[in-house]
Amino acid sequence: MRAPFEDLMIRYEREIYRFATRLTGNAADAADVLQDTFLRAFRAFPRLPGDANHRAWLYRIAGRSASNLRRSRRLRRAAPLEAARGVARQNGDAHALLETRHLARALAETVRSLPARQRSAFVQRKYEGRSYAEIAVVLDCSEESARAHVYQAMNRIRHTLAGVGSRRGSAKRRTR
Amino acid sequence: MNCERFDEIQLAALVGEAPAAARRDAAAHARACERCGPAAERDRALEQVLSAGRHGGTERGFSRARRRLHKSFDDRRASYARAEGPFGPVFLARTGEGLCRVSFRSGTEEDFAADLVSHDLLPEFEPRKLATEMRQLRDYFGGRITAFSIPVDLRLATPFQQRVLRTAARVPFGRVASYSDIARRIGQPGARRAVGTALGRNPVPIVIPCHRVVAGDGSIGGYMGGLEVKRTLMRIEGITLERTPRAHRG
């Protein structure tokens, strides 16, 4: 009973951690999601059909776990600083860092507030480069729905962030 | 090109699905349109931040999370073994803390392992890790010892059940206490029925001797493993009850 599940855990823990980080926007929540995912998976493992797609199954659990976490308590702040620094370095100035940090945080918050399926589809498509066919398997929906989830998510992000000062000089403007 | 079409193309571009020609048309529109010019600029900034958002955590964050994950699974490991008792097979399981489950209800090894899984434990058949427990159990059945000296892990019991079980564990070999005695000793004299229920859910019967707890009127009381097992254990300990045993749960 132990060996197959632990093999599964060792095989997918890194990938699930990355997915969890992208879903939650910070390391501490990602660690919670990782643990919760494998505990839930462990409980359900004995009932899992032998030919199940383990990767898709774990992604599905991780997506649900991330949205349960969001419901169950206030999340820690998103920590997209590393990301912001990377972008600002390309732009090479301090103003840009401030603006980009602002925008990166707003992006992370918006991603986290997306409905569970949109969020999962968006992260898989945009951050992990998965095909719609793969996303459809995870979400147990059609490819068209998977694509629609990604578009709806992106549309929401684009609209939300339109209200966030992203142009030079507007970074200090209050957004809400 | 109108503004609506511009938005469609920009959205598709952000998703990564706008053809180059469409993007060029949208850029041309943005240059000429008061509304869409700033929007195009915002989309460029968003594009940059999005590509940075791929960031899937640091190696250090991952190893910390991984350590925590593995520790939580290590804490759930349970070795189990099968022993022979006077009334058939007895299954035993222990965690790193101590003996956590004893079962002699009819059932297979798979049933026993599945029961451990249902309690969030990771079972593994490792009889060598239960050598002490098995030896003491054999010695007890053979009348060679009158007390167990093995650590017990009561994680499968609720806090109330744990109090009841710890109290029941103090009833000595060959003696009995009533459900009311135990209820009194835990400071809840009215909880006689709850005590009976807690004993009925004893995860480590025999080792915690719930079989030494009987009804107040001297009748045998109940036993989760069946009264025949309770009588056998009492016979091993030389316990005789004043009254004719009858089946009811105390």
Chai-1 contact restraints between the chains, C-beta under 6 A:
chainA,res_idxA,chainB,res_idxB,connection_type,confidence,min_distance_angstrom,max_distance_angstrom,comment,restraint_id
A,M1,B,A113,contact,1.0,0.0,6.0,A-B,restraint_1
A,M1,B,P123,contact,1.0,0.0,6.0,A-B,restraint_2
A,R2,B,L122,contact,1.0,0.0,6.0,A-B,restraint_3
A,R2,B,E124,contact,1.0,0.0,6.0,A-B,restraint_4
A,E13,B,R66,contact,1.0,0.0,6.0,A-B,restraint_5
A,Y17,B,F62,contact,1.0,0.0,6.0,A-B,restraint_6
A,Y17,B,A65,contact,1.0,0.0,6.0,A-B,restraint_7
A,R18,B,G56,contact,1.0,0.0,6.0,A-B,restraint_8
A,T21,B,G56,contact,1.0,0.0,6.0,A-B,restraint_9
A,T21,B,G57,contact,1.0,0.0,6.0,A-B,restraint_10
A,R22,B,G56,contact,1.0,0.0,6.0,A-B,restraint_11
A,A27,B,G57,contact,1.0,0.0,6.0,A-B,restraint_12
A,A27,B,G61,contact,1.0,0.0,6.0,A-B,restraint_13
A,A30,B,G57,contact,1.0,0.0,6.0,A-B,restraint_14
A,A31,B,A65,contact,1.0,0.0,6.0,A-B,restraint_15
A,A31,B,R68,contact,1.0,0.0,6.0,A-B,restraint_16
A,L34,B,A65,contact,1.0,0.0,6.0,A-B,restraint_17
A,L34,B,L69,contact,1.0,0.0,6.0,A-B,restraint_18
A,Q35,B,L69,contact,1.0,0.0,6.0,A-B,restraint_19
A,Q35,B,S72,contact,1.0,0.0,6.0,A-B,restraint_20
A,P46,B,V117,contact,1.0,0.0,6.0,A-B,restraint_21
A,A83,B,A52,contact,1.0,0.0,6.0,A-B,restraint_22
A,A83,B,G53,contact,1.0,0.0,6.0,A-B,restraint_23
A,A83,B,H55,contact,1.0,0.0,6.0,A-B,restraint_24
A,G86,B,A52,contact,1.0,0.0,6.0,A-B,restraint_25
A,V87,B,Q48,contact,1.0,0.0,6.0,A-B,restraint_26
A,V87,B,A52,contact,1.0,0.0,6.0,A-B,restraint_27
A,L103,B,A45,contact,1.0,0.0,6.0,A-B,restraint_28
A,L103,B,V49,contact,1.0,0.0,6.0,A-B,restraint_29
A,A104,B,V49,contact,1.0,0.0,6.0,A-B,restraint_30
A,L107,B,V49,contact,1.0,0.0,6.0,A-B,restraint_31
A,Y127,B,R54,contact,1.0,0.0,6.0,A-B,restraint_32
A,V150,B,V15,contact,1.0,0.0,6.0,A-B,restraint_33
A,M154,B,L11,contact,1.0,0.0,6.0,A-B,restraint_34
A,M154,B,L14,contact,1.0,0.0,6.0,A-B,restraint_35
A,M154,B,V15,contact,1.0,0.0,6.0,A-B,restraint_36
A,N155,B,L11,contact,1.0,0.0,6.0,A-B,restraint_37
A,L161,B,L46,contact,1.0,0.0,6.0,A-B,restraint_38
A,A162,B,R42,contact,1.0,0.0,6.0,A-B,restraint_39
A,S166,B,R42,contact,1.0,0.0,6.0,A-B,restraint_40
A,S166,B,A45,contact,1.0,0.0,6.0,A-B,restraint_41
A,R167,B,E41,contact,1.0,0.0,6.0,A-B,restraint_42
